[in-house]
Amino acid sequence: RRRKVHTIIEQASEQVEKIRKSAYDALVSMDKVLSGIAGGSRSPRYDTLGNLAKICGKGTAFMDGLAMAIKNIRTAVQLMGDIDRADDVED
């Protein structure tokens, strides 16, 4: 019975790691795409939108929201990295 419980815990741990990696990779991709749209991309792969001014309209609400989304994504990526490093230290 203990062996079965241990196996289930190991499988759950593996699934959690897969989900964590998938979420991390998705957040990094979103950062690249949104930064490209906003014109602050670190990669030439993602270019700014030619019609961004039309999408944004007259106010700054769209760009402000985009900047906040990028900031939040980067914070989440940094926190996930910090957690990974802390886990590596414990192991």
C-alpha positions as CSV (number, residue, x, y, z in Angstrom):
1,R,0.0,0.0,0.0
2,R,2.8,2.4,0.9
3,R,4.5,1.6,-2.4
4,K,1.3,2.4,-4.3
5,V,0.9,5.7,-2.5
6,H,4.6,6.6,-3.2
7,T,4.1,5.8,-6.9
8,I,1.0,8.0,-7.1
9,I,2.9,10.9,-5.4
10,E,5.8,10.5,-7.8
11,Q,3.4,10.5,-10.8
12,A,1.6,13.6,-9.5
13,S,4.9,15.4,-9.0
14,E,5.9,14.6,-12.6
15,Q,2.6,16.0,-13.8
16,V,3.0,19.2,-11.7
17,E,6.5,19.7,-13.2
18,K,5.1,19.3,-16.8
19,I,2.4,21.8,-16.1
20,R,4.8,24.2,-14.5
21,K,7.2,24.0,-17.5
22,S,4.3,24.4,-19.9
23,A,3.1,27.5,-18.0
24,Y,6.6,29.0,-17.9
25,D,7.2,28.4,-21.6
26,A,3.8,30.0,-22.4
27,L,4.5,33.0,-20.3
28,V,7.9,33.5,-22.0
29,S,6.2,33.3,-25.4
30,M,3.6,35.8,-24.4
31,D,6.2,38.2,-23.2
32,K,8.0,38.0,-26.5
33,V,4.8,38.4,-28.5
34,L,3.4,41.3,-26.4
35,S,6.8,43.0,-26.3
36,G,6.9,42.8,-30.1
37,I,3.5,44.3,-30.4
38,A,4.4,47.1,-28.0
39,G,7.6,47.8,-29.8
40,G,9.9,46.7,-27.1
41,S,10.9,43.3,-28.2
42,R,14.3,41.9,-27.5
43,S,14.0,39.6,-30.5
44,P,13.7,40.7,-34.1
45,R,11.4,37.7,-34.6
46,Y,8.4,39.7,-33.3
47,D,7.8,43.0,-35.0
48,T,5.5,45.9,-34.0
49,L,2.1,46.1,-35.6
50,G,1.9,48.6,-38.4
51,N,-1.6,49.5,-37.5
52,L,-1.0,49.8,-33.7
53,A,-2.0,53.4,-33.6
54,K,-5.3,52.5,-35.2
55,I,-5.9,49.7,-32.7
56,C,-4.9,51.9,-29.7
57,G,-7.2,54.8,-30.6
58,K,-6.8,58.2,-29.2
59,G,-6.2,57.3,-25.5
60,T,-3.4,55.5,-23.8
61,A,-5.6,52.8,-22.2
62,F,-4.6,50.1,-24.6
63,M,-0.9,50.7,-24.4
64,D,-1.1,51.1,-20.6
65,G,-2.9,47.8,-20.3
66,L,-0.4,46.1,-22.6
67,A,2.5,47.5,-20.6
68,M,0.8,46.2,-17.4
69,A,0.3,42.8,-18.9
70,I,3.9,42.6,-19.9
71,K,5.1,43.7,-16.5
72,N,2.8,41.1,-14.8
73,I,4.0,38.3,-17.1
74,R,7.7,39.2,-16.4
75,T,7.0,39.2,-12.7
76,A,5.4,35.7,-13.0
77,V,8.3,34.4,-15.0
78,Q,10.8,35.8,-12.5
79,L,8.9,34.3,-9.6
80,M,8.7,30.9,-11.3
81,G,12.5,31.1,-11.8
82,D,13.1,32.0,-8.2
83,I,11.0,29.0,-7.1
84,D,12.9,26.7,-9.4
85,R,16.2,28.0,-8.0
86,A,15.0,27.5,-4.4
87,D,13.9,24.0,-5.3
88,D,17.3,23.2,-6.8
89,V,19.0,24.4,-3.6
90,E,16.8,22.1,-1.5
91,D,17.6,19.1,-3.6
